[in-house]
Amino acid sequence: MKFVILGKNIEVTEGLKSAVEEKIGKLEKYFNEETEVHVTLSVEKDRQKIEVTIPVKGSIIRSEQISNDMYVSIDLVEEIIERQLKKYKTKLTDKHQDGGYFKKEYLEKDFMDDEEIKIIRSKKFDIKPMYPEDACVQMELLGHSFYVFCNAETDQVNVVYKRKGNTYGLIEPEI
C-alpha cells in the first residue's frame, strides 16, 4: 500500500505518520502493493479529524472520524474501513465481479456478515408537490437532515438534505 498523508491546520509529525501507517497498514492484508491510501489529518478547535479514502475498482472505500484526540480518530477510522471492506467483498462476490486492487486470498476467504443490513421500520406518507425551497423549510420544521418530496416543477420525487455549513443539497433523478 502507498500512503499519501496530508495535514490541514496540523503538522504531520513522524509520530502521527507512523501511527497512521501502522493502523491503516493493518488493512494491507486486503490490498495489493499498488493500492493508494489517501489520508487527510485536520484540526479545527477541539476537533481532531482523519479522512481516509481508498479508491478501488468502480468504487471508493471512505471514512472520516472526529474526536478530541487524533490517535483515537485513527483507531476509529481503521475499524470502520475494515467493516466497509467486508461489506464490499460480499458485494463483489455476490455479483461475481473482478476484485481489482484486492488480494486474491482476501476475495476467496469467507467472512461472517456481522453487520447484516436490517430494515427495522417502514414508513408511508403522502407526497405533496412543493418547491425545493419549501421542502427545505419543511425539513427544518421537522428537525430532519433530509426530506423526500414531489418537485412541483418536474413532478418527480426529489430529496433535499442538509449539508455542512448550513447549506442544502438537492437530489434529483436523472432521466
Biotite code that builds the C-alpha atoms (Angstrom):
import biotite.structure as struc

atoms = struc.array([
    struc.Atom([0.000, 0.000, 0.000], chain_id="A", res_id=1, res_name="MET", atom_name="CA", element="C"),
    struc.Atom([1.143, 3.504, -0.764], chain_id="A", res_id=2, res_name="LYS", atom_name="CA", element="C"),
    struc.Atom([0.216, 6.256, 1.681], chain_id="A", res_id=3, res_name="PHE", atom_name="CA", element="C"),
    struc.Atom([-0.458, 9.870, 0.732], chain_id="A", res_id=4, res_name="VAL", atom_name="CA", element="C"),
    struc.Atom([-0.742, 11.743, 4.049], chain_id="A", res_id=5, res_name="ILE", atom_name="CA", element="C"),
    struc.Atom([-1.693, 15.429, 4.149], chain_id="A", res_id=6, res_name="LEU", atom_name="CA", element="C"),
    struc.Atom([-2.270, 17.805, 7.040], chain_id="A", res_id=7, res_name="GLY", atom_name="CA", element="C"),
    struc.Atom([-4.700, 20.737, 7.277], chain_id="A", res_id=8, res_name="LYS", atom_name="CA", element="C"),
    struc.Atom([-4.022, 23.102, 10.172], chain_id="A", res_id=9, res_name="ASN", atom_name="CA", element="C"),
    struc.Atom([-1.712, 20.455, 11.594], chain_id="A", res_id=10, res_name="ILE", atom_name="CA", element="C"),
    struc.Atom([1.885, 19.438, 11.054], chain_id="A", res_id=11, res_name="GLU", atom_name="CA", element="C"),
    struc.Atom([2.099, 15.752, 10.177], chain_id="A", res_id=12, res_name="VAL", atom_name="CA", element="C"),
    struc.Atom([4.765, 14.636, 12.629], chain_id="A", res_id=13, res_name="THR", atom_name="CA", element="C"),
    struc.Atom([6.691, 11.383, 12.339], chain_id="A", res_id=14, res_name="GLU", atom_name="CA", element="C"),
    struc.Atom([4.632, 10.056, 15.271], chain_id="A", res_id=15, res_name="GLY", atom_name="CA", element="C"),
    struc.Atom([1.340, 10.755, 13.503], chain_id="A", res_id=16, res_name="LEU", atom_name="CA", element="C"),
    struc.Atom([2.659, 9.416, 10.219], chain_id="A", res_id=17, res_name="LYS", atom_name="CA", element="C"),
    struc.Atom([3.832, 6.165, 11.810], chain_id="A", res_id=18, res_name="SER", atom_name="CA", element="C"),
    struc.Atom([0.542, 5.806, 13.747], chain_id="A", res_id=19, res_name="ALA", atom_name="CA", element="C"),
    struc.Atom([-1.438, 6.166, 10.512], chain_id="A", res_id=20, res_name="VAL", atom_name="CA", element="C"),
    struc.Atom([0.809, 3.771, 8.608], chain_id="A", res_id=21, res_name="GLU", atom_name="CA", element="C"),
    struc.Atom([0.721, 1.229, 11.446], chain_id="A", res_id=22, res_name="GLU", atom_name="CA", element="C"),
    struc.Atom([-3.071, 1.312, 11.978], chain_id="A", res_id=23, res_name="LYS", atom_name="CA", element="C"),
    struc.Atom([-4.208, 1.669, 8.375], chain_id="A", res_id=24, res_name="ILE", atom_name="CA", element="C"),
    struc.Atom([-1.336, -0.607, 7.371], chain_id="A", res_id=25, res_name="GLY", atom_name="CA", element="C"),
    struc.Atom([-3.206, -3.449, 9.101], chain_id="A", res_id=26, res_name="LYS", atom_name="CA", element="C"),
    struc.Atom([-5.541, -3.306, 6.107], chain_id="A", res_id=27, res_name="LEU", atom_name="CA", element="C"),
    struc.Atom([-2.610, -4.253, 3.875], chain_id="A", res_id=28, res_name="GLU", atom_name="CA", element="C"),
    struc.Atom([-3.727, -7.881, 4.072], chain_id="A", res_id=29, res_name="LYS", atom_name="CA", element="C"),
    struc.Atom([-6.719, -6.931, 1.898], chain_id="A", res_id=30, res_name="TYR", atom_name="CA", element="C"),
    struc.Atom([-4.932, -4.957, -0.838], chain_id="A", res_id=31, res_name="PHE", atom_name="CA", element="C"),
    struc.Atom([-2.087, -5.351, -3.277], chain_id="A", res_id=32, res_name="ASN", atom_name="CA", element="C"),
    struc.Atom([1.030, -3.132, -3.256], chain_id="A", res_id=33, res_name="GLU", atom_name="CA", element="C"),
    struc.Atom([-0.256, -0.625, -5.875], chain_id="A", res_id=34, res_name="GLU", atom_name="CA", element="C"),
    struc.Atom([-3.232, 0.451, -3.749], chain_id="A", res_id=35, res_name="THR", atom_name="CA", element="C"),
    struc.Atom([-3.052, 4.140, -2.832], chain_id="A", res_id=36, res_name="GLU", atom_name="CA", element="C"),
    struc.Atom([-4.449, 5.269, 0.507], chain_id="A", res_id=37, res_name="VAL", atom_name="CA", element="C"),
    struc.Atom([-5.229, 8.984, 0.798], chain_id="A", res_id=38, res_name="HIS", atom_name="CA", element="C"),
    struc.Atom([-5.217, 10.260, 4.380], chain_id="A", res_id=39, res_name="VAL", atom_name="CA", element="C"),
    struc.Atom([-6.009, 13.813, 5.454], chain_id="A", res_id=40, res_name="THR", atom_name="CA", element="C"),
    struc.Atom([-5.479, 14.865, 9.071], chain_id="A", res_id=41, res_name="LEU", atom_name="CA", element="C"),
    struc.Atom([-7.070, 18.146, 10.146], chain_id="A", res_id=42, res_name="SER", atom_name="CA", element="C"),
    struc.Atom([-7.681, 20.155, 13.286], chain_id="A", res_id=43, res_name="VAL", atom_name="CA", element="C"),
    struc.Atom([-10.481, 22.652, 13.939], chain_id="A", res_id=44, res_name="GLU", atom_name="CA", element="C"),
    struc.Atom([-10.742, 23.905, 17.532], chain_id="A", res_id=45, res_name="LYS", atom_name="CA", element="C"),
    struc.Atom([-11.040, 20.724, 19.670], chain_id="A", res_id=46, res_name="ASP", atom_name="CA", element="C"),
    struc.Atom([-11.909, 18.508, 16.700], chain_id="A", res_id=47, res_name="ARG", atom_name="CA", element="C"),
    struc.Atom([-9.194, 16.110, 15.548], chain_id="A", res_id=48, res_name="GLN", atom_name="CA", element="C"),
    struc.Atom([-10.348, 14.692, 12.207], chain_id="A", res_id=49, res_name="LYS", atom_name="CA", element="C"),
    struc.Atom([-8.984, 11.978, 9.939], chain_id="A", res_id=50, res_name="ILE", atom_name="CA", element="C"),
    struc.Atom([-10.322, 11.266, 6.463], chain_id="A", res_id=51, res_name="GLU", atom_name="CA", element="C"),
    struc.Atom([-9.237, 8.092, 4.676], chain_id="A", res_id=52, res_name="VAL", atom_name="CA", element="C"),
    struc.Atom([-10.070, 7.401, 1.034], chain_id="A", res_id=53, res_name="THR", atom_name="CA", element="C"),
    struc.Atom([-9.100, 4.222, -0.783], chain_id="A", res_id=54, res_name="ILE", atom_name="CA", element="C"),
    struc.Atom([-10.052, 4.129, -4.467], chain_id="A", res_id=55, res_name="PRO", atom_name="CA", element="C"),
    struc.Atom([-10.926, 0.590, -5.532], chain_id="A", res_id=56, res_name="VAL", atom_name="CA", element="C"),
    struc.Atom([-12.200, -0.679, -8.849], chain_id="A", res_id=57, res_name="LYS", atom_name="CA", element="C"),
    struc.Atom([-15.516, 1.026, -9.561], chain_id="A", res_id=58, res_name="GLY", atom_name="CA", element="C"),
    struc.Atom([-15.944, 2.390, -6.045], chain_id="A", res_id=59, res_name="SER", atom_name="CA", element="C"),
    struc.Atom([-14.368, 4.203, -3.118], chain_id="A", res_id=60, res_name="ILE", atom_name="CA", element="C"),
    struc.Atom([-13.830, 2.990, 0.423], chain_id="A", res_id=61, res_name="ILE", atom_name="CA", element="C"),
    struc.Atom([-14.019, 6.113, 2.597], chain_id="A", res_id=62, res_name="ARG", atom_name="CA", element="C"),
    struc.Atom([-14.419, 7.083, 6.210], chain_id="A", res_id=63, res_name="SER", atom_name="CA", element="C"),
    struc.Atom([-13.901, 10.144, 8.339], chain_id="A", res_id=64, res_name="GLU", atom_name="CA", element="C"),
    struc.Atom([-13.745, 10.161, 12.103], chain_id="A", res_id=65, res_name="GLN", atom_name="CA", element="C"),
    struc.Atom([-13.643, 13.038, 14.560], chain_id="A", res_id=66, res_name="ILE", atom_name="CA", element="C"),
    struc.Atom([-12.668, 13.010, 18.222], chain_id="A", res_id=67, res_name="SER", atom_name="CA", element="C"),
    struc.Atom([-10.726, 15.214, 20.611], chain_id="A", res_id=68, res_name="ASN", atom_name="CA", element="C"),
    struc.Atom([-7.578, 13.077, 20.130], chain_id="A", res_id=69, res_name="ASP", atom_name="CA", element="C"),
    struc.Atom([-6.046, 12.343, 16.724], chain_id="A", res_id=70, res_name="MET", atom_name="CA", element="C"),
    struc.Atom([-4.810, 8.906, 17.809], chain_id="A", res_id=71, res_name="TYR", atom_name="CA", element="C"),
    struc.Atom([-8.357, 7.934, 18.870], chain_id="A", res_id=72, res_name="VAL", atom_name="CA", element="C"),
    struc.Atom([-9.641, 9.148, 15.481], chain_id="A", res_id=73, res_name="SER", atom_name="CA", element="C"),
    struc.Atom([-7.040, 6.993, 13.736], chain_id="A", res_id=74, res_name="ILE", atom_name="CA", element="C"),
    struc.Atom([-8.138, 3.911, 15.719], chain_id="A", res_id=75, res_name="ASP", atom_name="CA", element="C"),
    struc.Atom([-11.809, 4.555, 14.930], chain_id="A", res_id=76, res_name="LEU", atom_name="CA", element="C"),
    struc.Atom([-11.300, 5.055, 11.211], chain_id="A", res_id=77, res_name="VAL", atom_name="CA", element="C"),
    struc.Atom([-9.404, 1.777, 10.845], chain_id="A", res_id=78, res_name="GLU", atom_name="CA", element="C"),
    struc.Atom([-12.299, -0.180, 12.393], chain_id="A", res_id=79, res_name="GLU", atom_name="CA", element="C"),
    struc.Atom([-14.877, 1.491, 10.154], chain_id="A", res_id=80, res_name="ILE", atom_name="CA", element="C"),
    struc.Atom([-12.883, 0.855, 6.977], chain_id="A", res_id=81, res_name="ILE", atom_name="CA", element="C"),
    struc.Atom([-12.355, -2.795, 7.872], chain_id="A", res_id=82, res_name="GLU", atom_name="CA", element="C"),
    struc.Atom([-16.129, -3.172, 8.317], chain_id="A", res_id=83, res_name="ARG", atom_name="CA", element="C"),
    struc.Atom([-16.736, -1.469, 4.943], chain_id="A", res_id=84, res_name="GLN", atom_name="CA", element="C"),
    struc.Atom([-14.239, -3.797, 3.265], chain_id="A", res_id=85, res_name="LEU", atom_name="CA", element="C"),
    struc.Atom([-16.133, -6.862, 4.469], chain_id="A", res_id=86, res_name="LYS", atom_name="CA", element="C"),
    struc.Atom([-19.384, -5.453, 3.058], chain_id="A", res_id=87, res_name="LYS", atom_name="CA", element="C"),
    struc.Atom([-17.687, -4.520, -0.222], chain_id="A", res_id=88, res_name="TYR", atom_name="CA", element="C"),
    struc.Atom([-16.189, -8.010, -0.531], chain_id="A", res_id=89, res_name="LYS", atom_name="CA", element="C"),
    struc.Atom([-19.666, -9.520, -0.115], chain_id="A", res_id=90, res_name="THR", atom_name="CA", element="C"),
    struc.Atom([-20.956, -7.226, -2.864], chain_id="A", res_id=91, res_name="LYS", atom_name="CA", element="C"),
    struc.Atom([-18.131, -8.283, -5.202], chain_id="A", res_id=92, res_name="LEU", atom_name="CA", element="C"),
    struc.Atom([-18.624, -11.998, -4.647], chain_id="A", res_id=93, res_name="THR", atom_name="CA", element="C"),
    struc.Atom([-22.428, -11.716, -4.928], chain_id="A", res_id=94, res_name="ASP", atom_name="CA", element="C"),
    struc.Atom([-22.064, -10.031, -8.327], chain_id="A", res_id=95, res_name="LYS", atom_name="CA", element="C"),
    struc.Atom([-19.074, -12.190, -9.382], chain_id="A", res_id=96, res_name="HIS", atom_name="CA", element="C"),
    struc.Atom([-17.036, -9.084, -10.173], chain_id="A", res_id=97, res_name="GLN", atom_name="CA", element="C"),
    struc.Atom([-13.293, -8.700, -10.542], chain_id="A", res_id=98, res_name="ASP", atom_name="CA", element="C"),
    struc.Atom([-11.620, -7.576, -7.332], chain_id="A", res_id=99, res_name="GLY", atom_name="CA", element="C"),
    struc.Atom([-9.275, -5.011, -8.873], chain_id="A", res_id=100, res_name="GLY", atom_name="CA", element="C"),
    struc.Atom([-6.888, -3.895, -6.114], chain_id="A", res_id=101, res_name="TYR", atom_name="CA", element="C"),
    struc.Atom([-7.822, -6.658, -3.665], chain_id="A", res_id=102, res_name="PHE", atom_name="CA", element="C"),
    struc.Atom([-5.629, -9.655, -2.965], chain_id="A", res_id=103, res_name="LYS", atom_name="CA", element="C"),
    struc.Atom([-6.969, -12.948, -4.307], chain_id="A", res_id=104, res_name="LYS", atom_name="CA", element="C"),
    struc.Atom([-6.757, -14.603, -0.853], chain_id="A", res_id=105, res_name="GLU", atom_name="CA", element="C"),
    struc.Atom([-8.995, -11.897, 0.642], chain_id="A", res_id=106, res_name="TYR", atom_name="CA", element="C"),
    struc.Atom([-11.682, -12.340, -2.007], chain_id="A", res_id=107, res_name="LEU", atom_name="CA", element="C"),
    struc.Atom([-11.704, -16.120, -1.602], chain_id="A", res_id=108, res_name="GLU", atom_name="CA", element="C"),
    struc.Atom([-11.929, -16.055, 2.210], chain_id="A", res_id=109, res_name="LYS", atom_name="CA", element="C"),
    struc.Atom([-15.409, -16.198, 3.759], chain_id="A", res_id=110, res_name="ASP", atom_name="CA", element="C"),
    struc.Atom([-16.390, -13.697, 6.430], chain_id="A", res_id=111, res_name="PHE", atom_name="CA", element="C"),
    struc.Atom([-19.308, -13.835, 8.790], chain_id="A", res_id=112, res_name="MET", atom_name="CA", element="C"),
    struc.Atom([-21.576, -10.922, 7.923], chain_id="A", res_id=113, res_name="ASP", atom_name="CA", element="C"),
    struc.Atom([-21.801, -9.467, 11.422], chain_id="A", res_id=114, res_name="ASP", atom_name="CA", element="C"),
    struc.Atom([-23.253, -6.235, 10.091], chain_id="A", res_id=115, res_name="GLU", atom_name="CA", element="C"),
    struc.Atom([-26.171, -7.511, 8.022], chain_id="A", res_id=116, res_name="GLU", atom_name="CA", element="C"),
    struc.Atom([-28.419, -4.669, 6.925], chain_id="A", res_id=117, res_name="ILE", atom_name="CA", element="C"),
    struc.Atom([-31.805, -4.886, 8.602], chain_id="A", res_id=118, res_name="LYS", atom_name="CA", element="C"),
    struc.Atom([-34.698, -2.539, 7.938], chain_id="A", res_id=119, res_name="ILE", atom_name="CA", element="C"),
    struc.Atom([-36.447, -2.191, 11.275], chain_id="A", res_id=120, res_name="ILE", atom_name="CA", element="C"),
    struc.Atom([-39.074, 0.362, 10.336], chain_id="A", res_id=121, res_name="ARG", atom_name="CA", element="C"),
    struc.Atom([-41.054, 1.197, 7.238], chain_id="A", res_id=122, res_name="SER", atom_name="CA", element="C"),
    struc.Atom([-42.964, 4.426, 6.796], chain_id="A", res_id=123, res_name="LYS", atom_name="CA", element="C"),
    struc.Atom([-45.582, 5.528, 4.255], chain_id="A", res_id=124, res_name="LYS", atom_name="CA", element="C"),
    struc.Atom([-46.691, 9.102, 3.750], chain_id="A", res_id=125, res_name="PHE", atom_name="CA", element="C"),
    struc.Atom([-48.413, 11.328, 1.223], chain_id="A", res_id=126, res_name="ASP", atom_name="CA", element="C"),
    struc.Atom([-46.073, 13.209, -1.051], chain_id="A", res_id=127, res_name="ILE", atom_name="CA", element="C"),
    struc.Atom([-47.430, 16.640, -1.839], chain_id="A", res_id=128, res_name="LYS", atom_name="CA", element="C"),
    struc.Atom([-45.998, 18.660, -4.724], chain_id="A", res_id=129, res_name="PRO", atom_name="CA", element="C"),
    struc.Atom([-43.806, 21.524, -3.483], chain_id="A", res_id=130, res_name="MET", atom_name="CA", element="C"),
    struc.Atom([-40.796, 23.561, -4.493], chain_id="A", res_id=131, res_name="TYR", atom_name="CA", element="C"),
    struc.Atom([-37.314, 22.607, -3.211], chain_id="A", res_id=132, res_name="PRO", atom_name="CA", element="C"),
    struc.Atom([-37.124, 25.748, -1.034], chain_id="A", res_id=133, res_name="GLU", atom_name="CA", element="C"),
    struc.Atom([-40.445, 24.813, 0.625], chain_id="A", res_id=134, res_name="ASP", atom_name="CA", element="C"),
    struc.Atom([-39.138, 21.284, 1.189], chain_id="A", res_id=135, res_name="ALA", atom_name="CA", element="C"),
    struc.Atom([-36.080, 22.757, 2.976], chain_id="A", res_id=136, res_name="CYS", atom_name="CA", element="C"),
    struc.Atom([-38.361, 24.762, 5.259], chain_id="A", res_id=137, res_name="VAL", atom_name="CA", element="C"),
    struc.Atom([-40.452, 21.650, 5.980], chain_id="A", res_id=138, res_name="GLN", atom_name="CA", element="C"),
    struc.Atom([-37.294, 19.630, 6.706], chain_id="A", res_id=139, res_name="MET", atom_name="CA", element="C"),
    struc.Atom([-36.126, 22.280, 9.198], chain_id="A", res_id=140, res_name="GLU", atom_name="CA", element="C"),
    struc.Atom([-39.553, 22.353, 10.878], chain_id="A", res_id=141, res_name="LEU", atom_name="CA", element="C"),
    struc.Atom([-39.414, 18.579, 11.350], chain_id="A", res_id=142, res_name="LEU", atom_name="CA", element="C"),
    struc.Atom([-35.804, 18.679, 12.574], chain_id="A", res_id=143, res_name="GLY", atom_name="CA", element="C"),
    struc.Atom([-34.658, 16.127, 9.986], chain_id="A", res_id=144, res_name="HIS", atom_name="CA", element="C"),
    struc.Atom([-31.452, 16.053, 7.966], chain_id="A", res_id=145, res_name="SER", atom_name="CA", element="C"),
    struc.Atom([-33.247, 15.124, 4.715], chain_id="A", res_id=146, res_name="PHE", atom_name="CA", element="C"),
    struc.Atom([-36.739, 15.401, 3.260], chain_id="A", res_id=147, res_name="TYR", atom_name="CA", element="C"),
    struc.Atom([-38.419, 13.445, 0.432], chain_id="A", res_id=148, res_name="VAL", atom_name="CA", element="C"),
    struc.Atom([-40.932, 15.370, -1.687], chain_id="A", res_id=149, res_name="PHE", atom_name="CA", element="C"),
    struc.Atom([-42.541, 15.635, -5.112], chain_id="A", res_id=150, res_name="CYS", atom_name="CA", element="C"),
    struc.Atom([-40.954, 18.528, -7.001], chain_id="A", res_id=151, res_name="ASN", atom_name="CA", element="C"),
    struc.Atom([-43.763, 20.841, -8.229], chain_id="A", res_id=152, res_name="ALA", atom_name="CA", element="C"),
    struc.Atom([-41.597, 21.944, -11.167], chain_id="A", res_id=153, res_name="GLU", atom_name="CA", element="C"),
    struc.Atom([-40.664, 18.491, -12.502], chain_id="A", res_id=154, res_name="THR", atom_name="CA", element="C"),
    struc.Atom([-43.374, 16.283, -10.933], chain_id="A", res_id=155, res_name="ASP", atom_name="CA", element="C"),
    struc.Atom([-40.650, 13.839, -9.808], chain_id="A", res_id=156, res_name="GLN", atom_name="CA", element="C"),
    struc.Atom([-39.620, 12.548, -6.400], chain_id="A", res_id=157, res_name="VAL", atom_name="CA", element="C"),
    struc.Atom([-36.631, 14.547, -5.076], chain_id="A", res_id=158, res_name="ASN", atom_name="CA", element="C"),
    struc.Atom([-34.702, 14.723, -1.816], chain_id="A", res_id=159, res_name="VAL", atom_name="CA", element="C"),
    struc.Atom([-33.347, 17.816, -0.106], chain_id="A", res_id=160, res_name="VAL", atom_name="CA", element="C"),
    struc.Atom([-30.668, 17.343, 2.530], chain_id="A", res_id=161, res_name="TYR", atom_name="CA", element="C"),
    struc.Atom([-28.725, 19.429, 4.994], chain_id="A", res_id=162, res_name="LYS", atom_name="CA", element="C"),
    struc.Atom([-25.033, 19.920, 4.253], chain_id="A", res_id=163, res_name="ARG", atom_name="CA", element="C"),
    struc.Atom([-22.193, 21.185, 6.387], chain_id="A", res_id=164, res_name="LYS", atom_name="CA", element="C"),
    struc.Atom([-22.060, 24.932, 6.841], chain_id="A", res_id=165, res_name="GLY", atom_name="CA", element="C"),
    struc.Atom([-25.868, 25.376, 6.969], chain_id="A", res_id=166, res_name="ASN", atom_name="CA", element="C"),
    struc.Atom([-26.288, 24.783, 3.241], chain_id="A", res_id=167, res_name="THR", atom_name="CA", element="C"),
    struc.Atom([-28.681, 22.460, 1.440], chain_id="A", res_id=168, res_name="TYR", atom_name="CA", element="C"),
    struc.Atom([-28.428, 19.894, -1.324], chain_id="A", res_id=169, res_name="GLY", atom_name="CA", element="C"),
    struc.Atom([-30.985, 18.619, -3.806], chain_id="A", res_id=170, res_name="LEU", atom_name="CA", element="C"),
    struc.Atom([-31.043, 15.088, -5.234], chain_id="A", res_id=171, res_name="ILE", atom_name="CA", element="C"),
    struc.Atom([-32.968, 14.675, -8.482], chain_id="A", res_id=172, res_name="GLU", atom_name="CA", element="C"),
    struc.Atom([-33.358, 11.574, -10.646], chain_id="A", res_id=173, res_name="PRO", atom_name="CA", element="C"),
    struc.Atom([-31.523, 11.622, -13.947], chain_id="A", res_id=174, res_name="GLU", atom_name="CA", element="C"),
    struc.Atom([-33.755, 10.968, -16.917], chain_id="A", res_id=175, res_name="ILE", atom_name="CA", element="C"),
])
